[in-house]
Amino acid sequence: MSLKDCLLSAVDQGAISREEASFLGDEFETRFAQSRLSLGDTQAAADARATLEKALRGAAIEKKRRADLTEAARLNVLGRLTGEPTRDGNADAFSAAMGLLSHYGFRTGSSVRGRTEAIIGASHAKVADLMFAMQRRGVLGRRANKALEKHLIKEMHGEASGDATAKELGRSLSTVFEDLRQRFNSAGGAIGKLDNWGMPHIHDRLKVKAMGRDKWKAEIADLLDPARMIDPLTGRAIDPARLDASLDHVFASIVSDSRAHMQPQMVRRGLGAIAGQRQEERFLTFKDAESWLAYHRQFGKGDVTEAIFNHINRLARDVAAMEVLGPNPAAMVEYAKQVVGREIGRMEAGMPSLAKEGLFKASQAKLADYRIDALWQKVRGDPTVVSGWANTTANIKNVMTSALLGSTALLAAATDPFIAGAARRLAGLPVKTTIGDMAKMLKTASREEIIRAGVVWDEYMHVMADELRFAGPAIGSEWSRWMVDRSVMLSGLKPLTTGRKLVEARFWQGHVADLAREGKGFDTLDPRFRRALEGFGVTSQDWEIWRNAIDENGFVTPRQIELNGGDVRYLDAAAMRDPAQATAETKALMHRRAAEKLIETYTSWSERSVPAGTPNARSVITGKAERGTVAGELVDYMLQFKSFGLSFTSLQIEAIGEMASAKGGGKGMRSGLGYFAALAVPLTLGAGAYIQIKSLLDGKDPQDMTTPQFWTSALITGGGFGLFGDFVKASENRFGQSFAGSLAGPGIAFMGDTFGLTIDNAMQAARGEDTKAGREAVKYLGRYTPVLSSHWATRGAYRRIFLDNLQWLADPLADASFKASAQNAKRNGAEFWFPPGAATPSRKAGRVRRPNLSNAIGN
């Protein structure tokens, strides 16, 4: 058989792509031409053929390995879809398929989202010192250790920096990179090892594209080290004659998001086999640290810290997807959809089925297919259609977050303890926490200790565009993401959220340790607590591993569990035949999996205790709308500030159902309603306190708490929909938006107000009409000035000292406007004690008017 026939046969069998076959054919010709003068035609052809046959054999072996992994994953997925019971004891394939992608308890194993967070938590624990060294500091959030950053890059490239700290940090970071590489390969990938490789780049696609292919290649030619650039097919250094063509390939991949090399097929293109990805990240190998930095400054995106944690987090996400769904997760999701569709079809035909009848009976199969696709898209990250437009709209949302979210920390402080208490009752944990616990977790020493133990730190998750609490996904340009980060930090929302999550994680670790010290076996655990653990696949074997992993501080931590098991060495088949090595490897893998189950458990339950926003809830509203499309951006605008409420509501509905199902009959229903009442009442009280504090900060008397309107507003606000609570007593919310405007989201209102202040006013002036531009400009600044306009500590002073005086200057009818605002407040039952337009609080009978606190009780 000729070489051409061999390559065509390999393509037909799916071992290699047509593009790879073409490359191997060219490689044969190149090697033959290089060797024929010294070896002669016959020997040169034999030498080139042997090299390529070795590559083909490797490809065939790799294909079989991935096929075996895929089949093992398929059987596991099928088992979950057909054998995972719901709360009524019957299997539901659709519910199981959704849980396979993302769930927050009450299932039978890991989800892709949960496994991702577990791997990230375990990886971050190993580089905790780096995280603390590189964290944002001060009011401006600068990363102070620029010198350390450069020294770290040197150490990662095998250069001596002379900095002992950088050397140690580089060693720990290299260990994490290598562990994730090997784990990726173990799950079906094929990333080659390269010593002193350095770090990947986050390529700015638009910068690379703007430079143009030839100029880009010329710019980086002197930065690269071709001798260390490994060909993924042959496993050897790239031939100098092939370097130029290889760079053409890389350029096309960067600027087209790899679409330029897509092989068209008569099937819908999805995310494809993750196992075949990631090699290109390591192809561009730089001469030294300075060369890497030079490329980063010119063509990179974000800072060095973002590049590091973007690589860790993205690789962890890929590993999780492959471990749960196999080397080609997108194909496995398609398989799951077909299993679900079959079960729904059997139900519709009156046959025995693992499906439940839904609300939309006529479209149940199509809706299930759509919902699974939508959640998978959220878990993997929404694709972007028009990146420039998506970036612009994301920046607007970020500015809105900075301008409007400043007082939410007060609401979180008032309601979080009750939400956490309800989550603990649901999980069968003791309900006890104090302000002292919270303060302790905010101390630097305690925080570092907990994160080293394996707790995910939100700050280093947001490089994945994770959700900021109350605000939604953290995406957009670097300047707008920085603005959001600083706003939530200065308002106290970020420290409060971080502190509460650390409290919850530590509480789980401490409770497990307490039970271990009591000698509790898995079968003797509280049924609710055991159910909470079993929801993430925790077994009696895992529990025994946990019980023996109490660290020196008295907690059961993922890090201690892993240390007890030893390092995973990713042994090859030959090494695994040694019983001693195989036993050690099995023990290490069991301990790592047990550690990650613990992380997945308390990380997922922390969403119930400290809600931020789940992909499950968002996918219900956004569906498969993509970023950069009109539909995708409008839906994202609509969801701004509502993610918390949606997540909280959906999780509580699930919790009520679980509590009701714990006991049969009417008693179970009473249990569910009791859970709801025990949560709703304190949340409403907490939200009521928040409303009153906010009223005082706005210069108004407390609101009358004897009216049904007040408590209705408090109930809605406590559930995370505070903007809509404003409409209980008024036709506009706190930002002057109508109900429809609030439903559309603040971004739409901002664009409308911007249009009205500029173009609309210009058109009115051209028609000779009174524009009221001065008043509108002041209102605009009052609504949309980042931080100052909504921060609980600045909003009152900003309005009275700056905005009111500005309105006196800019608005001829300022006095009438101020009086109208005062009358409106009086009609709504809360008069101003510090009225708008006044330089000082009101005076009554010659005395300074203080807030009328008795107004709160209707006096």
C-alpha positions in Angstrom: 0.0 0.0 0.0 1.4 3.5 -0.9 1.8 6.2 1.6 -1.1 8.1 0.0 -3.3 5.1 0.4 -2.3 4.7 4.1 -3.2 8.3 4.8 -6.5 8.1 3.0 -7.3 4.9 5.0 -6.5 6.7 8.2 -8.8 9.5 7.3 -11.6 7.1 6.4 -11.2 5.4 9.8 -11.3 8.8 11.6 -7.8 8.4 13.1 -6.7 11.7 11.5 -8.4 14.6 9.8 -7.9 15.5 6.1 -5.8 18.5 7.1 -3.5 16.3 9.2 -3.2 13.8 6.3 -2.2 16.6 4.0 0.3 17.8 6.5 1.8 14.3 7.0 2.1 14.0 3.2 3.9 17.3 3.0 6.1 16.2 6.0 7.0 13.0 4.1 8.1 15.0 1.0 10.1 17.4 3.2 12.0 14.7 5.1 12.6 12.7 1.9 14.1 15.8 0.2 16.3 16.5 3.2 17.7 13.0 3.5 18.0 11.8 -0.1 21.3 13.5 -0.8 23.0 11.8 2.2 21.0 8.5 2.3 19.9 7.9 -1.2 16.4 7.7 -2.5 15.5 4.2 -1.1 16.9 4.8 2.4 15.5 8.3 2.6 12.0 7.1 1.6 12.2 4.3 4.2 13.3 6.7 6.9 10.6 9.2 6.2 8.0 6.5 5.9 9.0 5.0 9.3 8.7 8.3 11.0 5.2 8.9 9.6 4.1 5.4 10.3 5.0 5.9 13.9 2.9 9.0 14.0 0.0 7.1 12.4 0.3 4.3 14.9 0.3 6.8 17.7 -2.8 8.4 16.3 -4.6 5.0 16.1 -3.7 4.1 19.7 -4.9 7.5 20.9 -8.1 7.1 19.0 -8.8 3.7 20.6 -8.0 5.2 24.1 -10.5 8.0 23.5 -13.1 5.5 22.2 -12.7 3.5 25.5 -13.0 6.6 27.6 -16.0 7.7 25.6 -17.8 4.4 26.1 -17.1 4.4 29.9 -18.5 7.9 30.1 -21.6 6.9 28.0 -22.4 4.1 30.4 -22.0 6.4 33.4 -24.2 9.0 31.8 -26.8 6.4 30.8 -26.8 5.2 34.4 -27.4 8.7 35.7 -30.2 9.4 33.2 -32.1 6.1 33.8 -31.3 5.4 37.4 -31.3 8.7 39.3 -34.5 9.0 41.4 -36.3 12.3 42.0 -37.9 13.1 45.3 -40.9 10.9 44.5 -38.6 7.9 44.0 -39.1 7.6 40.3 -36.4 8.4 37.7 -36.8 11.4 35.4 -34.3 11.4 32.5 -34.7 15.1 31.8 -34.2 16.2 35.4 -31.1 13.9 35.6 -29.7 15.3 32.3 -30.0 18.9 33.7 -28.4 17.8 37.0 -25.5 16.2 35.0 -24.6 19.6 33.8 -25.3 21.7 36.9 -27.0 21.0 40.2 -26.9 22.2 43.8 -27.8 19.0 45.7 -30.3 16.2 45.8 -28.8 14.2 42.9 -26.5 11.2 42.9 -23.1 12.5 41.6 -21.0 15.3 40.3 -22.2 17.9 37.7 -19.9 19.5 35.2 -20.2 22.8 36.9 -19.7 21.4 40.4 -16.6 19.3 39.3 -15.2 22.4 37.7 -15.4 24.4 40.9 -14.0 21.4 42.8 -10.9 21.2 40.6 -10.4 24.9 40.7 -10.7 24.9 44.5 -8.1 22.2 44.8 -5.8 23.9 42.3 -6.1 27.3 43.9 -5.3 25.8 47.3 -1.9 24.8 46.0 -1.1 28.3 44.7 -2.7 30.2 47.6 0.5 32.1 48.4 0.6 33.3 44.8 -3.0 34.5 45.0 -2.4 36.5 48.2 0.8 38.0 46.7 -1.0 39.1 43.5 -4.4 40.2 45.0 -5.7 43.7 44.3 -4.9 46.1 47.1 -6.0 49.6 48.2 -8.8 51.7 47.0 -7.7 51.6 43.4 -7.2 47.8 43.4 -3.7 47.8 42.0 -1.6 44.7 41.9 1.4 46.0 43.9 3.9 43.2 43.2 5.0 44.1 39.7 8.7 43.2 40.5 7.6 39.8 41.9 5.4 39.3 38.8 8.4 39.7 36.5 10.5 37.5 38.6 7.8 34.8 38.6 7.7 34.8 34.8 11.5 34.3 34.8 11.2 31.3 37.0 8.5 29.8 34.9 10.8 30.1 31.9 13.7 28.3 33.7 15.6 31.5 34.4 17.1 32.3 37.8 15.4 35.5 39.1 17.4 35.7 42.4 14.1 36.1 44.2 13.5 33.2 46.7 9.8 34.0 46.9 9.3 34.0 43.1 11.2 30.7 42.9 8.9 29.0 45.4 5.8 30.5 43.8 7.0 29.4 40.4 7.6 25.9 41.7 4.1 25.6 43.1 2.5 27.1 39.9 4.5 24.8 37.6 3.2 21.8 39.8 -0.4 22.9 39.3 0.1 23.5 35.5 1.7 20.0 35.2 -1.0 18.3 37.2 -3.7 19.8 35.1 -1.9 18.9 31.9 -1.6 15.3 33.0 -5.1 15.2 34.2 -6.3 16.6 30.9 -4.4 13.9 29.1 -5.7 11.2 31.4 -9.3 12.3 30.6 -8.5 11.9 26.8 -6.4 14.9 25.9 -2.9 14.9 24.3 -0.9 18.0 25.5 2.8 17.3 25.2 5.2 18.0 28.0 7.7 20.9 27.6 10.1 21.7 30.4 10.3 25.4 31.4 7.4 26.1 29.0 6.4 29.3 30.8 2.8 30.3 30.6 0.0 30.7 28.0 -1.2 34.0 26.6 -4.7 35.3 26.5 -4.4 36.5 22.9 -6.3 39.7 22.0 -7.8 38.5 18.8 -8.6 42.0 17.6 -5.0 43.3 18.1 -3.6 40.3 16.3 -6.0 40.7 13.4 -5.3 44.5 13.2 -1.6 43.8 12.9 -2.1 41.5 9.9 -0.5 38.1 9.3 2.8 39.1 7.8 3.5 41.9 10.3 2.4 39.7 13.2 4.9 37.0 12.1 7.6 39.6 11.7 7.0 41.1 15.1 7.2 37.8 16.9 9.9 36.1 14.9 12.7 37.2 17.2 10.7 36.3 20.3 10.2 32.6 19.5 12.4 29.6 20.2 11.7 27.3 17.2 14.0 24.6 18.5 11.5 24.1 21.4 8.3 24.3 19.4 7.0 20.8 19.2 4.9 19.5 16.3 1.8 17.9 17.8 1.7 15.2 15.1 5.3 14.1 14.9 6.2 15.0 18.5 9.5 16.5 17.2 10.8 20.0 17.0 9.2 22.0 14.2 11.3 22.0 11.0 12.6 25.5 10.2 11.2 25.1 6.7 7.7 24.4 8.2 7.8 27.2 10.8 6.4 29.9 8.5 3.5 27.7 7.5 2.9 26.8 11.2 2.7 30.4 12.2 0.2 31.0 9.4 -1.9 28.3 11.0 -1.6 29.8 14.5 -2.5 33.3 13.2 -5.5 32.0 11.4 -6.6 30.1 14.5 -6.3 33.1 16.7 -8.1 35.6 14.5 -10.9 33.2 13.6 -11.4 31.4 16.9 -10.2 28.2 15.1 -13.0 28.4 12.5 -10.5 28.8 9.7 -9.4 25.1 10.1 -12.8 23.7 10.7 -13.5 20.6 8.6 -17.1 21.1 7.2 -19.4 18.2 7.9 -23.1 17.6 7.4 -23.8 17.8 11.2 -24.4 20.8 13.5 -21.1 22.2 14.7 -20.8 22.3 18.5 -17.9 22.7 20.8 -16.4 19.5 19.5 -14.0 17.1 21.2 -12.3 19.0 24.0 -9.6 16.2 24.0 -8.2 17.5 20.8 -7.8 21.0 21.9 -5.3 23.0 24.0 -2.2 21.8 22.1 -1.9 25.2 20.3 -1.6 27.0 23.6 1.8 25.5 24.1 3.0 25.7 20.5 4.2 29.3 20.7 7.3 28.8 22.8 9.3 32.0 23.7 13.0 32.4 24.1 12.9 33.8 27.6 10.7 35.7 30.1 11.4 39.1 28.4 10.2 37.7 25.1 7.0 36.4 26.7 6.4 39.8 28.3 7.0 41.6 25.1 4.4 39.5 23.3 2.0 40.0 26.2 2.3 43.7 26.2 1.7 43.9 22.5 -0.8 41.2 21.8 -2.0 39.9 25.2 -5.3 40.7 27.1 -5.5 41.5 30.8 -2.7 41.3 33.2 -0.3 38.5 34.0 -2.3 37.3 37.0 -5.4 37.0 34.7 -3.3 35.0 32.2 -2.3 32.6 35.0 -5.7 32.0 36.5 -7.5 32.1 33.2 -5.3 29.1 32.1 -5.9 27.2 35.4 -9.7 27.8 35.4 -10.2 27.1 31.8 -8.2 23.9 31.9 -10.1 22.8 35.0 -13.4 23.4 33.2 -12.2 21.3 30.3 -11.0 18.5 32.6 -14.3 18.5 34.5 -16.3 18.3 31.3 -14.3 15.4 30.0 -14.3 13.5 33.3 -18.1 13.7 33.5 -19.0 13.5 29.8 -16.0 11.9 28.1 -13.4 13.3 25.6 -16.2 14.8 23.4 -18.6 16.4 25.9 -20.7 18.1 23.2 -21.4 14.8 21.6 -22.3 13.3 25.0 -24.7 16.1 25.6 -26.3 15.3 22.3 -26.5 11.6 23.4 -28.2 12.7 26.6 -30.7 14.8 24.7 -31.6 11.8 22.5 -32.1 9.5 25.6 -34.4 12.1 27.1 -36.3 12.5 23.8 -36.7 8.7 23.6 -38.2 8.6 27.1 -40.6 11.4 26.4 -41.6 9.7 23.2 -42.3 6.5 25.1 -44.4 8.4 27.6 -46.4 10.0 24.8 -47.0 6.6 23.3 -48.3 5.2 26.5 -45.3 2.9 27.0 -43.2 2.4 30.2 -41.0 5.6 30.4 -38.5 7.5 32.6 -40.2 10.8 31.8 -42.7 13.0 33.6 -45.4 14.9 32.0 -44.7 18.6 31.9 -46.8 21.7 31.5 -46.3 22.0 27.8 -47.4 18.6 26.8 -47.5 19.2 23.0 -43.9 20.5 22.9 -42.3 18.6 25.8 -39.6 16.9 23.8 -38.5 20.0 21.9 -38.5 22.1 25.1 -36.4 19.5 26.9 -33.9 19.5 24.0 -33.8 23.4 24.1 -33.4 23.5 27.9 -30.5 21.1 28.0 -28.7 23.0 25.1 -29.3 26.3 27.0 -27.8 25.0 30.3 -24.8 23.4 28.5 -24.2 26.7 26.8 -24.2 28.5 30.1 -22.0 26.0 31.8 -19.4 26.2 29.0 -19.7 29.9 28.5 -22.0 31.8 26.1 -20.4 32.1 22.6 -20.0 35.6 21.2 -21.4 36.5 17.7 -20.3 40.1 17.4 -17.5 40.7 19.9 -17.2 44.5 19.6 -21.0 45.0 20.1 -21.0 42.5 23.0 -18.1 44.3 24.7 -19.8 47.7 24.4 -23.1 46.4 25.9 -21.2 44.6 28.7 -19.4 47.9 29.5 -22.7 49.7 29.8 -23.9 47.0 32.2 -20.8 47.3 34.2 -21.2 51.1 34.5 -24.8 50.5 35.7 -23.6 48.0 38.3 -21.1 50.6 39.6 -23.7 53.3 39.6 -26.7 51.5 41.0 -25.6 48.7 43.3 -24.0 50.7 46.1 -26.5 50.0 48.9 -27.1 46.3 48.2 -24.5 45.4 50.9 -26.9 46.7 53.5 -29.6 44.3 52.2 -27.2 41.4 52.1 -26.0 42.1 55.7 -29.7 42.2 56.8 -30.8 39.0 55.1 -27.9 36.7 54.6 -27.9 35.2 58.1 -31.4 34.0 57.6 -30.8 32.5 54.2 -27.7 30.7 55.5 -29.7 29.4 58.5 -32.4 28.0 56.2 -29.8 26.3 54.0 -28.2 24.7 57.1 -31.6 23.4 58.3 -32.2 22.0 54.8 -28.8 20.2 54.9 -29.2 18.9 58.4 -26.4 21.1 59.9 -26.6 23.0 63.2 -28.0 26.5 62.8 -25.5 28.6 64.6 -23.5 31.5 63.6 -22.5 34.8 65.1 -21.3 38.2 64.0 -18.0 37.2 65.7 -17.7 34.2 63.3 -18.2 36.6 60.4 -15.6 39.1 61.6 -13.1 36.3 62.2 -13.4 35.1 58.6 -12.7 38.6 57.3 -9.3 38.7 59.1 -6.4 38.2 56.8 -4.9 35.3 58.7 -8.1 33.3 58.9 -9.0 34.0 55.2 -5.6 32.8 54.0 -5.8 29.7 56.2 -9.2 28.7 54.8 -8.4 29.3 51.1 -5.2 27.2 51.5 -7.5 24.5 52.8 -9.4 24.4 49.5 -12.1 27.1 49.4 -12.7 28.9 46.1 -11.8 32.6 46.2 -14.3 34.5 44.1 -11.7 37.1 43.0 -9.9 34.5 41.0 -13.0 32.9 39.6 -14.1 36.1 37.8 -11.5 35.7 35.1 -13.9 33.0 33.8 -16.7 35.7 33.5 -18.4 34.2 36.6 -21.3 36.0 38.1 -20.8 38.9 40.6 -23.4 38.8 43.3 -26.6 40.7 42.4 -24.8 42.1 39.2 -24.6 39.2 36.7 -21.7 38.0 34.6 -18.4 39.9 35.0 -17.5 40.5 31.4 -16.5 43.5 29.2 -13.4 45.7 28.9 -10.8 45.7 31.6 -11.6 49.3 32.7 -15.3 48.5 33.2 -14.6 45.3 35.0 -12.2 47.2 37.3 -14.9 49.7 37.9 -17.3 47.0 39.0 -14.7 45.3 41.1 -13.9 48.5 43.0 -17.5 49.4 43.4 -18.6 46.2 45.0 -15.4 46.3 47.1 -15.9 49.8 48.4 -19.6 49.2 49.1 -18.7 46.3 51.3 -20.7 43.8 49.1 -17.6 41.9 48.0 -15.9 41.5 51.4 -19.3 40.6 52.9 -20.0 37.9 50.2 -16.4 36.5 50.5 -16.7 36.4 54.3 -20.0 34.7 54.2 -18.8 32.0 51.8 -15.8 31.4 53.9 -18.0 31.1 57.0 -20.2 28.5 55.2 -17.3 26.5 53.9 -15.5 26.5 57.3 -18.8 25.5 59.0 -19.1 22.4 56.7 -15.4 21.5 57.4 -15.9 22.0 61.1 -19.1 20.0 61.2 -17.6 17.0 59.4 -14.7 17.2 61.9 -17.1 17.2 64.9 -18.9 14.2 63.6 -15.6 12.4 62.9 -14.5 13.1 66.5 -17.8 11.6 67.7 -17.1 8.5 65.8 -20.2 8.8 63.5 -20.4 6.3 60.7 -21.9 7.2 57.4 -25.1 5.2 58.1 -25.6 6.9 61.5 -25.5 10.4 60.1 -28.6 12.7 60.3 -30.7 11.6 57.3 -30.9 15.2 55.9 -27.1 15.6 56.2 -26.4 12.2 54.6 -28.9 13.1 51.8 -27.0 16.3 51.3 -23.7 14.4 50.9 -25.2 11.6 48.7 -26.4 14.3 46.4 -22.8 14.8 45.2 -21.9 11.1 45.1 -20.4 10.9 48.6 -20.2 7.3 49.7 -19.4 5.5 53.0 -15.9 5.0 51.6 -15.5 8.7 51.0 -16.8 9.4 54.5 -14.1 7.1 56.0 -11.4 9.0 54.1 -12.9 12.3 55.4 -13.0 11.1 59.0 -9.3 10.6 59.0 -8.3 13.9 57.6 -8.7 16.4 60.5 -5.9 19.0 60.0 -3.9 20.7 62.7 -6.5 23.4 63.1 -9.3 20.8 63.9 -11.1 20.9 60.5 -11.6 18.3 57.8 -10.1 20.0 54.7 -9.7 18.9 51.1 -6.0 19.7 51.3 -5.5 17.4 54.2 -7.5 14.7 52.5 -5.2 14.9 49.4 -2.0 15.0 51.6 -3.2 11.8 53.3 -3.5 10.1 49.9 -0.2 11.1 48.4 0.4 12.5 45.0 -1.3 11.2 41.9 1.6 10.2 39.5 -0.4 9.3 36.3 1.4 6.0 35.9 1.5 4.3 32.5 0.2 0.8 31.9 3.5 -0.8 32.5 4.0 0.9 35.9 0.4 0.0 36.9 1.3 -3.7 36.6 3.5 -3.2 39.7 1.1 -4.0 42.6 2.8 -1.6 45.0 2.7 1.3 42.5 -0.9 0.5 41.5 -2.0 0.4 45.1 -0.4 3.8 45.8 -1.9 5.3 42.7 -5.3 4.0 43.5 -5.1 5.4 47.0 -4.0 8.8 45.7 -6.9 8.9 43.2 -9.5 7.9 45.8 -8.3 10.6 48.1 -8.3 13.3 45.4 -11.8 12.3 44.4 -13.0 12.4 48.0 -11.4 15.8 48.5 -13.1 17.2 45.4 -16.4 15.8 46.5 -16.1 17.8 49.7 -15.3 21.0 47.8 -18.2 20.4 45.4 -20.5 19.8 48.3 -19.9 22.9 50.3 -19.3 25.1 47.2 -22.6 24.2 45.8 -24.4 24.5 49.1 -22.8 27.9 49.6 -24.9 29.1 46.7 -28.0 28.2 48.8 -26.5 30.1 51.7 -25.1 33.1 49.8 -27.0 33.3 46.5 -25.3 35.0 43.6 -26.8 33.5 40.4 -26.9 30.1 38.9 -26.5 29.0 35.3 -29.6 26.9 35.8 -31.8 30.0 36.6 -30.2 32.2 33.9 -30.6 29.5 31.2 -34.4 29.5 31.8 -34.6 33.1 30.7 -31.8 33.5 28.2 -32.2 30.2 26.5 -29.6 29.8 23.7 -29.3 33.5 23.0 -25.7 34.3 22.2 -23.6 37.3 23.2 -23.4 40.0 20.6 -26.8 39.3 19.1 -29.8 41.6 19.6 -31.8 38.9 21.5 -28.8 37.9 23.6 -28.0 41.5 24.7 -31.6 42.5 25.4 -32.1 39.4 27.6 -28.9 40.1 29.4 -30.0 43.7 30.0 -33.3 42.4 31.3 -31.6 40.1 33.7 -29.3 42.7 35.3 -29.8 42.8 39.1 -32.3 39.9 38.8 -29.9 37.0 38.8 -29.9 36.9 42.6 -33.7 36.8 42.8 -34.1 34.2 40.1 -31.4 31.9 41.6 -32.8 32.4 45.2 -36.4 31.7 44.1 -35.6 28.6 42.1 -33.4 27.1 44.8 -36.1 27.8 47.5 -38.8 26.2 45.4 -36.6 23.1 45.2 -35.9 23.3 48.9 -39.6 23.5 49.8 -40.3 20.4 47.6 -37.4 18.5 49.3 -38.7 19.4 52.8 -42.2 18.4 51.8 -41.1 15.1 50.4 -39.1 14.2 53.5 -42.4 13.2 55.2 -45.4 11.8 53.4 -49.0 13.2 53.2 -50.2 16.3 54.8 -47.3 16.3 57.3 -44.8 16.6 54.4 -46.7 19.6 53.0 -46.7 21.2 56.5 -43.0 20.6 56.7 -42.5 22.4 53.3 -44.7 25.3 54.3 -43.0 25.5 57.7 -39.6 25.8 55.9 -41.0 28.6 53.7 -42.5 30.5 56.7 -39.3 30.1 58.7 -37.4 31.7 55.9 -39.9 34.3 54.6 -40.7 35.9 57.9 -37.1 36.8 58.9 -36.2 37.7 55.3 -39.1 40.1 55.3 -38.1 41.6 58.6 -34.5 42.0 57.4 -35.6 43.6 54.2 -37.8 45.9 56.2 -34.8 47.1 58.2 -32.9 47.7 55.0 -35.8 49.8 53.6 -35.8 51.9 56.7 -32.1 52.4 56.8 -32.1 53.4 53.2 -34.9 55.9 53.8 -32.9 57.6 56.5 -29.8 57.7 54.3 -31.9 59.4 51.7 -32.9 62.1 54.2 -36.4 60.8 54.8 -38.3 59.7 57.8 -38.7 55.9 58.3 -41.6 54.5 56.3 -44.9 53.6 58.0 -44.7 49.9 58.9 -48.3 49.6 59.8 -49.4 49.5 56.2 -49.7 46.3 54.0 -47.8 48.1 51.3 -44.7 48.3 53.4 -44.6 44.6 54.2 -45.4 43.7 50.6 -42.5 45.8 49.5 -40.3 44.2 52.2 -41.3 40.7 51.1 -40.4 41.3 47.5 -37.1 43.0 48.4 -36.2 40.1 50.8 -36.6 37.8 47.8 -34.0 39.7 45.8 -36.3 41.8 43.6 -36.0 45.1 45.4 -36.4 47.2 42.3 -39.9 45.8 41.9 -40.7 46.3 45.6 -40.6 50.1 44.9 -43.7 49.9 42.8 -45.9 48.8 45.7 -46.3 52.4 46.8 -45.2 54.4 43.7 -45.4 54.4 39.9 -41.6 54.7 39.7 -38.8 52.9 41.3 -35.9 54.5 43.2 -34.1 55.4 40.0 -37.1 57.0 38.4 -37.9 54.1 36.1 -41.4 52.8 35.3 -42.3 49.2 35.8 -41.7 48.4 32.2 -38.4 50.2 32.3 -37.3 48.1 35.4 -38.3 45.0 33.6 -36.2 45.9 30.6 -33.2 46.6 32.8 -31.2 49.6 33.8 -29.0 49.4 30.7 -31.9 50.2 28.5 -33.0 53.0 30.7 -29.5 54.4 30.7 -29.4 54.4 26.9 -32.8 56.1 26.8 -31.8 58.7 29.3 -28.5 59.3 27.4 -30.5 59.8 24.1 -32.9 62.1 25.9 -30.2 64.3 27.4 -28.2 64.7 24.2 -30.0 64.1 20.9 -33.6 64.6 22.1 -32.7 67.8 23.9 -30.9 69.1 20.8 -33.9 68.4 18.7 -36.2 70.2 21.2 -33.9 73.2 21.2 -34.0 73.3 17.4 -37.8 73.4 17.6 -37.6 76.3 20.1 -39.0 74.2 23.0 -38.0 74.3 26.6 -35.5 71.4 27.0 -35.2 71.4 30.8 -31.7 70.3 30.1 -30.3 71.5 33.4 -32.8 69.5 35.5 -32.4 66.4 33.3 -28.6 66.6 33.5 -28.7 66.7 37.3 -31.1 63.7 37.4 -28.8 61.9 35.0 -25.8 62.5 37.3 -27.9 61.5 40.3 -28.7 58.1 38.7 -25.6 57.2 36.9 -22.5 58.5 38.6 -20.4 55.4 39.6 -20.2 54.8 43.3 -21.2 58.2 44.5 -24.8 58.1 43.4 -25.7 54.8 45.2 -23.1 54.0 47.8 -24.7 53.9 51.2 -22.1 56.2 52.7 -22.0 58.8 49.9 -25.5 59.0 48.3 -27.0 61.4 50.8 -24.1 63.8 50.8 -23.6 63.6 47.1 -27.2 64.6 46.4 -27.5 67.4 49.0 -24.1 68.9 48.7 -23.3 68.5 45.0 -26.4 67.7 43.0 -28.9 70.1 44.7 -26.5 73.0 44.4 -25.8 72.1 40.8 -29.6 72.1 40.1 -29.9 75.5 41.7 -27.4 76.7 39.1 -28.6 74.8 36.1 -32.4 74.7 36.6 -34.5 77.9 36.6 -37.4 76.0 38.1 -35.3 74.3 40.8 -37.4 75.5 43.7 -40.6 74.1 42.2 -38.8 70.8 41.4 -37.6 70.5 45.0 -41.0 71.3 46.4 -42.6 68.7 44.1 -40.2 66.1 45.3 -41.0 66.9 49.0 -44.7 66.7 48.3 -44.4 63.4 46.5 -42.4 62.0 49.5 -45.1 63.2 51.9 -47.9 61.6 49.8 -45.9 58.3 50.0 -45.8 58.5 53.8 -42.2 59.4 54.5 -41.4 63.1 54.6 -37.9 64.6 54.2 -36.1 65.5 57.4 -33.3 66.8 55.1 -35.3 68.1 52.2 -33.9 68.4 48.6 -32.5 71.8 47.8 -31.7 72.7 51.4 -28.3 73.3 52.8 -29.2 71.9 56.2 -31.9 69.7 57.7 -35.4 71.2 58.2 -36.2 73.4 61.2 -39.3 73.1 63.2 -40.2 75.6 66.0 -36.7 77.0 65.7 -35.1 73.6 66.2 -33.3 71.4 63.8 -35.7 68.8 62.5 -34.5 65.2 63.3 -35.9 62.1 61.6 -39.3 61.3 62.9 -38.7 57.7 64.1 -42.2 57.3 65.3 -43.4 57.5 61.7 -42.3 53.9 61.5 -45.3 52.9 63.7 -47.8 55.2 62.0 -47.4 58.2 64.3 
